[in-house]
């Protein structure tokens, strides 16, 4: 059974499933990772803003703490806790401001505000140091300058306000990122579910296709086995060790195989039917060299005890379930054919002997006919000549009876001469070699028609002929022989239509399916009875008396011989008193012409 070709889907099924699995695993991970990254970035930005705000407040608080400590010193308060407070605030204020500068490096506007704040803060810290050093001796002017001269609260508020605006934007972005992360999570879950459904669909489809393919393969194998067992020609498959792989029922029936013989050597089967070294060697060549065994005849004993002539054919072939090739062997019983061929050969030998005998007889008949025709001419000339001389010798004294006798002798001699001439023509038509050439039948019929019109007018001026000649083709044949055909057929039409005034003679032609032509010559003359049509084309066979219509009875036999040598045939249809129609055929190219150089007498 032929194997089904893989579909494009089955060819790409495994890569598609791999891609779906990769999408199920990697796709949702990438989606969630992207959304989480955006959310983390948004959260980091919010934390960053909160950190900047905190540091700015610490800077502002440290500055106010230094101011309060300086004012406390002017009031005479000097404790270790106050000193520690001043020292801690001084150590923190500028580093915190530097951290803020570092955190807002990507914000030029904040950098400008922070720069101004740092300058103001440094100048203010200088004034605070002066107040702290002066302690109780600080003047009110120094204290006012410390508090009023370099204000930092407005700058801090501007910075905090700017960071608050950034915080609002970043919080909105964080919320949006979180929403996108949630949407991405749900989308990833839906996509993952869809991909899982798709992968499940493809897997189920693949499994269904595999089950369907297995079912179809099983059905195909069953059909193949059923067909194999239905075939009445013995079939067996053998492997490279010439062991049986499988066989059909006809093989088991013919060679008497009852049990399962798979795996057994072929030479052990059938009571020695396959135990032939030459046959086994040829089968080995088929398996080992890939040769083919065609129409190998072998006489084998079969299960019914008869020896049969088998025709073996074998060729190597692959099987889908085996790696090594096997040989398919078919055995055809040609016993009856062999007997028929032997009988045909014997019959052909007998026929060749009969043909040779017929050829010898024909040659003898031709020689006899030719010899008799020539040898009879001299006596006929003597009879006719002496009869004429006798009539002249008797002169006017001859009586009526003598004149009648002399007339019968002369007319009989002339008739015998005409018979001899026709016999010579008939003999020559069967003996002479044919000279094939293109013959224009239209011109030939016109020439014959003109000659017959002239002869008919000279013999009987009252005989009128109406001709109807269809267009005629050009054929390949012997021109002289074909002219003899038309002379005889058209001459008979003219002769036998005497008394039918006016005589109507029709010549027609039609093309045959095999390429040849069929002609017909019809007249409205005397006709004949169809029960005697079998004698019509025989030599010297006449259906009318010589006194009614003159003739020798050789013309139609000559026509049949000419047409037979050209590969054609002739037949007639007629009715007494209603004319006759002669039909004959000719091949278009003369391919059958000359098939026989002689023709037997009919």
Buried (B, 14 or more C-beta within 10 A) or exposed (E): EEEEEEEEEBEEBEEBBEEBEEBBEEBBEEBBEBBBEBBEEBBEBBEBBEBBBBBBEBBBBBBEBBBBBBBBBBEEEEEEEBEEBBEEBBEBBBEBBBBBBEBBEEBEEBBEBBEBBBEBBEBBBEBBBBBBEBBEEBEEEBBEBBBEEBEBEEBBEBBBEBBEEBBEEBBEBBEEBBEBBEEBBEBBEEBBEEBEEBBEEBEEEBEEBEEEEEEEBEEBEEEEEEEBBEEEBBBBBBBEEBBBBBBBBBBBBBBBBEEEBEEBBBBEBBBEBBBBEEBBEBBBBBBEEEBEBEEBEBEBBBBEEEEBBBBBBBBBEEBEEEEEBBBBBBBEBBBEEBEEEEEEEEEEEEEEEEEEEEEEEBEEBBEEBBEBBEEBBEEBEEBBEEBBEBBEEEEEEBEEEEEEBBEEBBEBBEBBBBBBBBBBBBBBBBBEEBEBEEBEBBEBBBEBBEEBBEEBEEEEEEBEBEBEBEEBBEBBBBBBBBBBBBBBBBBBBBBBBBEBEEBBBBBBBEEEEEEBBBBBBBBBBBBBEBEEBEBBBBBBBBBBEEEEBEBBBBBBBBBBBBBBBBBBEBEBBBEEEEBBBBBBBBBBBBEBBBEEEBBEEB
